[in-house]
């Protein structure tokens, strides 16, 4: 038997001491999710997806990426999509790989920019065809110019917990790149568990190491994949440390095209279900969000991997 939201489930309780009372969900399904589809999703479908996500209460929705179509053909329509959705939500960040991508984004009125760095040399080579330091050097003028235009800048950092070629990633190695991104002007960082190998203890250890080197918790968000079923546990560990920004993907869409062992992102519905039960406000209507993910799954021709979506949309 399913447990529809109208029955008052999950039962909320007062937020436990040490947990935030509100969490901002950074929705990545429209960009990180759809960029991994084998076939390009029509621009009109992407636009409706974003508008439906906003109607469900999500205020930060990553819209697209201004990367060269050769590398991510699924997002080749960034110029066509962004003007359609520009006013859909209060915050519509876009990913830019370099100054050319920044020019394209700024020309369309983007006010929230993201750059994508790596904590490991192997992934930097696979994803950016550069060393870690060469990639950071490439981002410096991007971040500086974006800040000069009063844009908010997010720095993604992939492979924070493990790398498919290098194995475990030493904490100081992650801290060094995080510190470099903050020093060049990034407003916030997203710590990526790109292949889903993090554990709650590892999350706590990394967050503590970052704090010890002057990286403040309010500047940090977390981005977990559920490869080993640890995404929600890792999220709770981050919340207990004081993190209040969590990346998630509606319906659990996405992975990473440059890391074949990466599976889907943490599903936004699964996150909202847990946070609701913890008494933590998200501003998200779970029913509308679930309906949106069911709608998108129908257009992609397969069921959503989100357990919450499956439970709430199950027909007896």
Secondary structure, DSSP 8 states (H G I E B T S, - for coil): ----GGGT-S------TTS-SB-EEEE-IIIIIGGG-SS---HHHHHHHHHHHHHTT--EE--EEES-TTT-GGGTTHHHHHHHHTTSSSB--EEE-SHHHHHHHHHTT--EEEEEEESSHHHHHHHHSS-HHHHHHHHHHHHHHHHHTT-EEEEEEE-SSEETTTEE--HHHHHHHHHHHHHTT-SEEEEEETTS---HHHHHHHHHHHHHTT--GGGEEEEEB-TTS-HHHHHHHHHHHT--EEEEBGGG----TT-TT---B-BHHHHHHHHHHTT-B----HHHHHHHHHHHHHHHTS----HHHHHHH---
